[in-house]
C-alpha cells in the first residue's frame, strides 16, 4: 500500500520549485493533493502532471498573504476532499537588500508571506486535524533562518520565526497526535541558482561538504518522510537538507 494512501495534503506555493516537487512526491506516495498558489496556469500544469500519472489533485488559487484567499481556498479544499491531513507551508518570497536600504514595504511583504501566511494556513486546517486526531504540519524554513545571510534580514527573520512557530505549535497539538516539524533546505538547485556566475557557484560548492547543491526532489523526500507514519515520534524538529553546509 502507498505510504500516504487515503491522506489529503495541502501544499502552498505548489506551482513551481520545491512546492511543485512536494506535490508530485506526495501524490506519488498515494496522497490526494490540494495544490495552492497564486499562478493558476502553472498550478493547472502541476495538477495535470499528477492526474496524468494516475494521482489525485486539484488546484486552489491562494495568496498566503491574503487572509480572505487563505480562508476561501482552505474551505474549498476541505469541502472537496473532506479533510486536510497534511499541510506543507512552502510558499515564500524574497526581497533582498541590505537593512540600511530595505524599505518597510519589503520587510512587511516578506514577513507577511513567509511567516504570517503559514500561521493563517495552520489556523484554517488545524480544526480538521484535531477532529480526526491525526495530522502533519511541515513548514519549509531555510538554512538562512538558522545562520543568517547578508542582504536577507527580512527573509532570515521570517524563516527563523517559522522555526519558532513550528516548536510552539508542536507543543500545542502533540496531545492530539499531530506533529509539527520544519525542513530547512540549504542551497537547492533552482532556476535562480543556475544563473550564478561560475566563480560564485564554485565558491558556494566549496563550503558544502557533499560538494554539490541539492535538488527540489531531495527536499520533497524529506517532507514525505515527515508526513508519513514512519515519522510519528518526531515533532518540533528542524530537519536540515543542506549537504552538511550547517551541522549541529
Secondary structure as GFF3:
##gff-version 3
##sequence-region A 1 248
A	DSSP	beta_strand	8	12	.	.	.	ID=ss1
A	DSSP	alpha_helix	17	28	.	.	.	ID=ss2
A	DSSP	beta_strand	32	37	.	.	.	ID=ss3
A	DSSP	alpha_helix	40	52	.	.	.	ID=ss4
A	DSSP	beta_strand	56	61	.	.	.	ID=ss5
A	DSSP	alpha_helix	67	81	.	.	.	ID=ss6
A	DSSP	beta_strand	86	89	.	.	.	ID=ss7
A	DSSP	three_ten_helix	99	101	.	.	.	ID=ss8
A	DSSP	alpha_helix	104	111	.	.	.	ID=ss9
A	DSSP	pi_helix	112	116	.	.	.	ID=ss10
A	DSSP	alpha_helix	117	132	.	.	.	ID=ss11
A	DSSP	beta_strand	135	140	.	.	.	ID=ss12
A	DSSP	alpha_helix	144	147	.	.	.	ID=ss13
A	DSSP	alpha_helix	153	173	.	.	.	ID=ss14
A	DSSP	three_ten_helix	174	176	.	.	.	ID=ss15
A	DSSP	beta_strand	178	185	.	.	.	ID=ss16
A	DSSP	alpha_helix	191	194	.	.	.	ID=ss17
A	DSSP	alpha_helix	198	206	.	.	.	ID=ss18
A	DSSP	alpha_helix	216	227	.	.	.	ID=ss19
A	DSSP	three_ten_helix	229	231	.	.	.	ID=ss20
A	DSSP	beta_strand	238	241	.	.	.	ID=ss21
###
